[in-house]
Amino acid sequence: MSTSPTATGRNERRADGTYVVLTRTFRAPIEDVWAAVTEPERLARWIGRWTGDPAQGTVRFEMLFEGEGIEPEEWTIDVCDAPVRLELTSQAPYDEQTPATWHLQLGLAEADGVTTLTFAQSMDDPAMAENVGPGWEYYLDRLVAAETGGHPEAIDFGDYYPALSGHYRALAG
């Protein structure tokens, strides 16, 4: 990456907890951005892919850029209101000692030919936030690159972590 990434996440208190919220904008119709975050082949360009039947309420999601040996995780689809809202929950182990319930919320809004993606993850643990926050910055920047004709593979996680960790530790602390 040619420039150092900037931490963009902010805290937001919601009825069901505290979330770290990040936004990205796209000069694209809302349906196109929705496809980029929900269609397996589009997701595979920047983060991973899902398998299964979403109509059953769950999918298995495999991260493709986390290194070798990452097992797919089951995600429950809590809300799917295409093309404006997607909410997911996973009982994913954060590490060997820390089970974590991950609540993800994606909201999309279009105005004047620009679609804004608002991404939120429940986040109360400073230790988890300092690792996960830079990861979401990295993946959302890969999404922007994939959707704007850039090269997601040129984005280096080493530019995000540990450089952005302090910002996210402070948000969760």
C-alpha positions as YAML, in Angstrom:
chain: A
units: angstrom
residues:
- id: 1
  name: MET
  ca: [0.00, 0.00, 0.00]
- id: 2
  name: SER
  ca: [1.38, 3.41, -0.91]
- id: 3
  name: THR
  ca: [0.10, 5.35, 2.11]
- id: 4
  name: SER
  ca: [-0.25, 4.40, 5.73]
- id: 5
  name: PRO
  ca: [-3.82, 3.49, 6.62]
- id: 6
  name: THR
  ca: [-5.74, 5.61, 9.08]
- id: 7
  name: ALA
  ca: [-7.90, 4.22, 11.87]
- id: 8
  name: THR
  ca: [-11.49, 5.17, 11.06]
- id: 9
  name: GLY
  ca: [-13.42, 3.17, 13.64]
- id: 10
  name: ARG
  ca: [-15.54, 4.82, 16.28]
- id: 11
  name: ASN
  ca: [-17.57, 3.55, 19.23]
- id: 12
  name: GLU
  ca: [-21.32, 3.55, 19.12]
- id: 13
  name: ARG
  ca: [-23.60, 2.49, 21.95]
- id: 14
  name: ARG
  ca: [-26.65, 0.61, 20.73]
- id: 15
  name: ALA
  ca: [-29.55, -1.04, 22.52]
- id: 16
  name: ASP
  ca: [-27.75, -4.40, 22.40]
- id: 17
  name: GLY
  ca: [-24.24, -3.25, 23.36]
- id: 18
  name: THR
  ca: [-21.20, -1.29, 22.28]
- id: 19
  name: TYR
  ca: [-20.10, -1.52, 18.66]
- id: 20
  name: VAL
  ca: [-17.03, -0.48, 16.75]
- id: 21
  name: VAL
  ca: [-18.35, 1.19, 13.61]
- id: 22
  name: LEU
  ca: [-16.50, 1.77, 10.34]
- id: 23
  name: THR
  ca: [-17.82, 3.28, 7.11]
- id: 24
  name: ARG
  ca: [-16.75, 3.15, 3.50]
- id: 25
  name: THR
  ca: [-18.28, 4.88, 0.49]
- id: 26
  name: PHE
  ca: [-18.65, 3.69, -3.09]
- id: 27
  name: ARG
  ca: [-19.64, 5.54, -6.24]
- id: 28
  name: ALA
  ca: [-21.94, 2.67, -7.12]
- id: 29
  name: PRO
  ca: [-25.60, 1.70, -6.83]
- id: 30
  name: ILE
  ca: [-26.66, 0.14, -3.54]
- id: 31
  name: GLU
  ca: [-27.48, -3.17, -5.29]
- id: 32
  name: ASP
  ca: [-23.89, -3.42, -6.53]
- id: 33
  name: VAL
  ca: [-22.40, -2.85, -3.08]
- id: 34
  name: TRP
  ca: [-24.90, -5.32, -1.61]
- id: 35
  name: ALA
  ca: [-23.70, -7.92, -4.11]
- id: 36
  name: ALA
  ca: [-20.07, -7.21, -3.12]
- id: 37
  name: VAL
  ca: [-20.82, -8.06, 0.53]
- id: 38
  name: THR
  ca: [-23.22, -10.97, -0.01]
- id: 39
  name: GLU
  ca: [-22.33, -12.91, -3.19]
- id: 40
  name: PRO
  ca: [-19.73, -15.65, -2.58]
- id: 41
  name: GLU
  ca: [-17.68, -14.95, -5.72]
- id: 42
  name: ARG
  ca: [-17.56, -11.21, -4.98]
- id: 43
  name: LEU
  ca: [-16.70, -11.79, -1.30]
- id: 44
  name: ALA
  ca: [-13.87, -14.11, -2.32]
- id: 45
  name: ARG
  ca: [-12.05, -11.20, -3.97]
- id: 46
  name: TRP
  ca: [-11.55, -9.37, -0.68]
- id: 47
  name: ILE
  ca: [-12.32, -11.50, 2.41]
- id: 48
  name: GLY
  ca: [-13.67, -15.02, 2.02]
- id: 49
  name: ARG
  ca: [-16.59, -17.11, 0.85]
- id: 50
  name: TRP
  ca: [-19.70, -18.67, 2.28]
- id: 51
  name: THR
  ca: [-21.38, -21.96, 1.52]
- id: 52
  name: GLY
  ca: [-24.76, -23.31, 2.44]
- id: 53
  name: ASP
  ca: [-28.32, -22.18, 1.99]
- id: 54
  name: PRO
  ca: [-29.00, -18.74, 3.50]
- id: 55
  name: ALA
  ca: [-32.73, -19.50, 3.37]
- id: 56
  name: GLN
  ca: [-32.06, -22.01, 6.19]
- id: 57
  name: GLY
  ca: [-30.78, -19.18, 8.38]
- id: 58
  name: THR
  ca: [-27.10, -20.14, 8.56]
- id: 59
  name: VAL
  ca: [-24.06, -20.29, 6.31]
- id: 60
  name: ARG
  ca: [-20.49, -21.51, 6.74]
- id: 61
  name: PHE
  ca: [-17.96, -18.76, 6.14]
- id: 62
  name: GLU
  ca: [-14.31, -19.31, 5.30]
- id: 63
  name: MET
  ca: [-11.77, -16.51, 5.61]
- id: 64
  name: LEU
  ca: [-9.42, -16.71, 2.62]
- id: 65
  name: PHE
  ca: [-6.67, -14.30, 3.66]
- id: 66
  name: GLU
  ca: [-5.94, -15.31, 7.26]
- id: 67
  name: GLY
  ca: [-3.26, -17.86, 6.47]
- id: 68
  name: GLU
  ca: [-3.38, -21.63, 6.30]
- id: 69
  name: GLY
  ca: [-5.56, -23.86, 8.43]
- id: 70
  name: ILE
  ca: [-8.39, -21.44, 9.15]
- id: 71
  name: GLU
  ca: [-11.56, -23.48, 9.58]
- id: 72
  name: PRO
  ca: [-14.89, -22.20, 8.24]
- id: 73
  name: GLU
  ca: [-17.24, -20.89, 10.92]
- id: 74
  name: GLU
  ca: [-21.01, -21.08, 11.12]
- id: 75
  name: TRP
  ca: [-22.82, -17.75, 10.96]
- id: 76
  name: THR
  ca: [-26.46, -17.21, 11.82]
- id: 77
  name: ILE
  ca: [-28.30, -14.77, 9.60]
- id: 78
  name: ASP
  ca: [-30.26, -12.69, 12.09]
- id: 79
  name: VAL
  ca: [-31.60, -10.10, 9.63]
- id: 80
  name: CYS
  ca: [-31.40, -9.94, 5.86]
- id: 81
  name: ASP
  ca: [-33.25, -6.99, 4.38]
- id: 82
  name: ALA
  ca: [-31.70, -6.68, 0.91]
- id: 83
  name: PRO
  ca: [-30.17, -4.38, -0.12]
- id: 84
  name: VAL
  ca: [-30.03, -2.27, 3.03]
- id: 85
  name: ARG
  ca: [-29.35, -4.41, 6.10]
- id: 86
  name: LEU
  ca: [-27.56, -7.61, 7.05]
- id: 87
  name: GLU
  ca: [-26.98, -8.81, 10.60]
- id: 88
  name: LEU
  ca: [-25.00, -11.93, 11.47]
- id: 89
  name: THR
  ca: [-23.92, -13.75, 14.63]
- id: 90
  name: SER
  ca: [-21.19, -16.31, 15.14]
- id: 91
  name: GLN
  ca: [-20.00, -18.20, 18.18]
- id: 92
  name: ALA
  ca: [-16.44, -18.04, 16.91]
- id: 93
  name: PRO
  ca: [-13.51, -18.76, 19.19]
- id: 94
  name: TYR
  ca: [-11.36, -15.63, 19.31]
- id: 95
  name: ASP
  ca: [-8.41, -17.69, 20.49]
- id: 96
  name: GLU
  ca: [-7.92, -20.96, 22.32]
- id: 97
  name: GLN
  ca: [-8.89, -19.48, 25.68]
- id: 98
  name: THR
  ca: [-11.48, -16.93, 24.62]
- id: 99
  name: PRO
  ca: [-14.80, -17.89, 23.11]
- id: 100
  name: ALA
  ca: [-16.43, -14.91, 21.47]
- id: 101
  name: THR
  ca: [-19.87, -14.11, 20.19]
- id: 102
  name: TRP
  ca: [-19.48, -11.88, 17.17]
- id: 103
  name: HIS
  ca: [-22.41, -9.71, 16.13]
- id: 104
  name: LEU
  ca: [-21.87, -8.03, 12.77]
- id: 105
  name: GLN
  ca: [-24.19, -5.43, 11.31]
- id: 106
  name: LEU
  ca: [-23.93, -4.06, 7.80]
- id: 107
  name: GLY
  ca: [-26.09, -1.18, 6.70]
- id: 108
  name: LEU
  ca: [-26.17, 0.34, 3.23]
- id: 109
  name: ALA
  ca: [-27.65, 3.66, 2.12]
- id: 110
  name: GLU
  ca: [-27.53, 5.32, -1.29]
- id: 111
  name: ALA
  ca: [-27.73, 9.02, -2.03]
- id: 112
  name: ASP
  ca: [-26.77, 10.91, -5.19]
- id: 113
  name: GLY
  ca: [-25.06, 7.88, -6.75]
- id: 114
  name: VAL
  ca: [-22.93, 7.14, -3.68]
- id: 115
  name: THR
  ca: [-23.53, 4.14, -1.45]
- id: 116
  name: THR
  ca: [-22.31, 4.23, 2.12]
- id: 117
  name: LEU
  ca: [-21.56, 0.95, 3.86]
- id: 118
  name: THR
  ca: [-21.70, 1.13, 7.64]
- id: 119
  name: PHE
  ca: [-20.06, -1.89, 9.23]
- id: 120
  name: ALA
  ca: [-20.39, -2.57, 12.96]
- id: 121
  name: GLN
  ca: [-19.12, -5.30, 15.27]
- id: 122
  name: SER
  ca: [-19.98, -5.72, 18.93]
- id: 123
  name: MET
  ca: [-16.77, -5.07, 20.81]
- id: 124
  name: ASP
  ca: [-16.26, -4.75, 24.54]
- id: 125
  name: ASP
  ca: [-12.90, -6.48, 25.06]
- id: 126
  name: PRO
  ca: [-9.84, -4.19, 24.61]
- id: 127
  name: ALA
  ca: [-7.55, -7.16, 23.90]
- id: 128
  name: MET
  ca: [-9.81, -8.37, 21.13]
- id: 129
  name: ALA
  ca: [-10.42, -4.86, 19.78]
- id: 130
  name: GLU
  ca: [-6.74, -4.09, 19.32]
- id: 131
  name: ASN
  ca: [-6.43, -7.08, 16.98]
- id: 132
  name: VAL
  ca: [-9.84, -7.18, 15.31]
- id: 133
  name: GLY
  ca: [-10.17, -3.43, 14.64]
- id: 134
  name: PRO
  ca: [-7.10, -3.24, 12.39]
- id: 135
  name: GLY
  ca: [-8.33, -6.41, 10.68]
- id: 136
  name: TRP
  ca: [-11.64, -4.82, 9.72]
- id: 137
  name: GLU
  ca: [-9.85, -1.71, 8.44]
- id: 138
  name: TYR
  ca: [-7.71, -4.01, 6.29]
- id: 139
  name: TYR
  ca: [-10.63, -6.02, 4.95]
- id: 140
  name: LEU
  ca: [-12.83, -3.02, 4.25]
- id: 141
  name: ASP
  ca: [-9.96, -1.35, 2.38]
- id: 142
  name: ARG
  ca: [-9.60, -4.58, 0.37]
- id: 143
  name: LEU
  ca: [-13.34, -4.33, -0.41]
- id: 144
  name: VAL
  ca: [-12.89, -0.76, -1.64]
- id: 145
  name: ALA
  ca: [-9.97, -1.86, -3.81]
- id: 146
  name: ALA
  ca: [-11.91, -4.82, -5.24]
- id: 147
  name: GLU
  ca: [-14.90, -2.63, -6.08]
- id: 148
  name: THR
  ca: [-13.00, 0.30, -7.55]
- id: 149
  name: GLY
  ca: [-10.72, -1.61, -9.92]
- id: 150
  name: GLY
  ca: [-7.79, -1.68, -7.52]
- id: 151
  name: HIS
  ca: [-5.72, -4.63, -6.41]
- id: 152
  name: PRO
  ca: [-6.78, -6.05, -3.02]
- id: 153
  name: GLU
  ca: [-3.68, -8.22, -2.96]
- id: 154
  name: ALA
  ca: [-1.53, -5.07, -2.88]
- id: 155
  name: ILE
  ca: [-2.97, -4.16, 0.52]
- id: 156
  name: ASP
  ca: [-0.66, -5.42, 3.25]
- id: 157
  name: PHE
  ca: [-2.01, -6.34, 6.68]
- id: 158
  name: GLY
  ca: [1.39, -5.38, 8.10]
- id: 159
  name: ASP
  ca: [0.48, -1.74, 7.38]
- id: 160
  name: TYR
  ca: [-2.58, -2.08, 9.66]
- id: 161
  name: TYR
  ca: [-1.33, -4.20, 12.51]
- id: 162
  name: PRO
  ca: [0.08, -3.23, 14.96]
- id: 163
  name: ALA
  ca: [-0.02, 0.40, 13.70]
- id: 164
  name: LEU
  ca: [-3.77, 0.83, 14.31]
- id: 165
  name: SER
  ca: [-4.00, -1.31, 17.46]
- id: 166
  name: GLY
  ca: [-3.75, 1.54, 19.94]
- id: 167
  name: HIS
  ca: [-6.75, 3.31, 18.45]
- id: 168
  name: TYR
  ca: [-8.93, 0.23, 18.85]
- id: 169
  name: ARG
  ca: [-7.61, -0.65, 22.31]
- id: 170
  name: ALA
  ca: [-8.56, 2.89, 23.42]
- id: 171
  name: LEU
  ca: [-12.05, 2.57, 21.88]
- id: 172
  name: ALA
  ca: [-12.76, -0.62, 23.78]
- id: 173
  name: GLY
  ca: [-11.04, 0.45, 26.98]
...
